[in-house]
Amino acid sequence: WLRPSAPLGRASWQQWSPFEPAMSAAFAVAGLRGSSSAWNSGAAAAAAAAPFSLSAGSLTGSTADAHRPVAKATTSSDLLSGLGAQAAVAGAAAAAAAASATQRRRAPRGSRSGSVAPSARPRARRASRVTAAAAAAAHQSGRKPKVAVLGSGWGAVSFVKGLSEEEAHMYDITLISPRNHFLYTPLLPTCTMGSIEERSIVTPIREIIAGKADFLEAKCEHIDPVAKKLVCGRAGLQPRRSDMNYERFPEEKVDGKLTFEVDYDILVYTVGAEPNDFNCPGVKEHAFLFKEVEHARNIRNKISDVFEKAALPMTTPEERDALLSFVIVGGGPTGVEVAADLCDFLRDDVSKLYPKLVDHVKVRLINTGEHLLSTYDQNISKDSLETFARNGVEVMKGYRVKEVTPNVVKTLRKSDGELVELPYGCIVWCTGIKINKLSEQLKKSILEMNADKPELELSTLQENRQGIVTDEWLQVKGSWGSIFALGDASTVQGQRVTKVADELFVEGDADGGGTLCVDEMKALFKKKATVYPQLEEYATYFDVSSNDDEPDDVRQEIMSVFAGAAKAGKAANDLVSARVSTKTQKMGASAIADQVKMVDIDGNMELDQEEFKQLLRGIDRNLRSFPATAQVAAQQGKYLAKVFATGVPAGDYESFMEARDKAGFFTYFHKGALAYLGDGNAAFDVPIIGAITGKLAGLGWKAYETISQVSNKNRTLVGWDWVRTEIFGRDTSRF
């Protein structure tokens, strides 16, 4: 028996045996079995009597009514009468649910109308929790700003994955990309020969953003930063419905093309870049560019094709040599890894499948510089040359491609200008990236939008050929908080000291003489180096130069010691985090001395205001951006997710300033660089430690690239591909 004043939680009503089965059924139908807190103070009875709509295959109810409180019973008779009436409703609900369950059991599979699969129940409960949490974590503005994310690469995926579902629901996020999958680019070179299958390193974008954002498979063609609109398009239905070999995203107007607009409050711009052909004649027509999955697939098919043609009996030895001549252009990580995987294919598979053709195969790697992997440790460059020499790869250092014809690659040797022609059967172009047309259009539109704001110095606002210029918070300069850019599409620019040249001159001119002497510049640069790190090397130079008692050779030695200490300190700092302002080109004492002499017209080692401005302009030209790598883009995406998680950004400048103060500027943590060299060897360029190469590094490379996949499915597929290739070899079938 229940005490009248007791709350009607489950622990209490279970003691009332006459109604326990009916109430249990009501709890089960409502999906609240085992929860008593929601039913305290008589809520159990109200939930049992909530307005339910009964049908043959469904049972729905109002959650608002289910949590409406009821009056507490004051007497046993009141309690009994109330429970009796409500238990009747609960019993009816339970009977209806039982009848519905019986009907579903009897119905054929696939025809159970309104049923909820057991596997759907956790998703439904999870969606309910997310909705409740999102309501608690509402956006600061009281609305859901529209966020358009352009791209499906490292920056976009890291941004969306970095947001929890609760944080993502503070915004209305739509991801737009012509590519409906994410590509793990570091392993793309292994797909050219089939060491790793293509689908092992791609993940459907809808799987990644499920529950956080919507997806539109389309290509953005124009951005209006003033109206905050995107114009997107894609091809419509084809006249021949079975035709799948058509251009899905035509740039020009064609019949049936679908075009639509997307409004946004905030634009996250992560469209990447495009392969750079350096306007070399014949590259687009005859060479294989290398950036997407279809590029790797085409190369794989081409290599299989030339081997089969070379094996035909009517092929002459000269034609066979030309067909089996492979040329890779570019000595960076991509070119080196494509050449390395090709060598593995030739050694492990061609020797077995095409034994008569092995002697005709020639692999050449063309590089304009003298060193492969020039951004890596010098020991890695040396080891890569030795590895390629053992594998029979001819590394052509100091050559530049002049033209690609249908039959030969025309190169110029830089040492003497001699023209060298190379016959080829397949040429792969891996020479870096350049800004794409959409980025060019966006830069132009931003400048037009700020044409009436001379204080922004339009000549330098978007002055960078590499991409969209952003500040240290990844906000596109001139967008006033409405556009953020990540990855290869952008270049992060530190704070330029030239903008505050007049203020710094007044602050540094301690004696009011109208000029800055060496001591004044030394004090000023030391004070401002924390805000403008590009001044640090110059502060050291003026510090040494102010000591007139030291001879020039001693000054040079002191500068070299300072430079070495600064380099070591920078490497240690970069291991933790690095601002883009610290990414400066080191000049050295002699170069700084020449720069000062050039601006010091009268040669008295005192700079007037205009001379001081000229010096600061030269200092700003030493600023460098972060490298265009997946590692940088991924960290930028995570950082931007942290900014958006504050619930502050709304697409206006005021909210951006508030969010940047909360999140701080973007810092890059350099984990090191990897490269596969072939024959099981790899190279690690680790900060502080330096170069690690060899077979053990090769195993580490495979392990790292496997566990770094975005999903367990991809990790399993990549891991199996390594095993499959090692045991069974590569599949040379062509589709």
Secondary structure, DSSP 8 states (H G I E B T S, - for coil): ---TTS---HHHHTT-GGGHHHHHHHHHHHT-TT--GGGGGGHHHHHHTS-EEE-SS-EEE-HHHHT-------SHHHHHHHHHHHHHHHHHHHHHHHHHHHHHHHS-TT--TT---TTHHHHHHHHHHHHHHHHHS--TTSS--EEEEE--SHHHHHHHHHS-HHHHTTSEEEEEES--EEE-GGGGGGGTTTSS-GGGGEEEHHHHHTTT-EEEE-EEEEEETTTTEEEEEE----SSTT---S-SS-SS--TT-EEEEEE-SEEEE----EE--TT-TTHHHHSEE-SSHHHHHHHHHHHHHHHHHHTSTT--HHHHHHHTEEEEE--SHHHHHHHHHHHHHIIIIIHHH-TTTGGG-EEEEEESSSSSSTTS-HHHHHHHHHHHHHTTEEEEETEEEEEE-SSEEEEEETTT--EEEEE-SEEEE---EE--HHHHHHHHHHHHHTTT-GGG-HHHHT--SSSEEE-TTSBBTTSTTSEEE-GGGEEE----GGGGHHHHHHHH-TT-SSSB-HHHHHHHHHHHTTT-GGGHHHHHHHHHHT-TTS-HHHHHHHHHHHHHHHHHHHHHHHHH-B-GGG-B----HHHHHHHHHHH-TT-SS-B-HHHHHHHHHHHHTTB----S-HHHHHHHHHHHHHHHHTT---SSHHHHHHHHHHH----B----EEEEEETTEEEEEETTTEEEEEHHHHHHHHHHHHHTSSSHHHHHHHHHHHHHHHHH-------
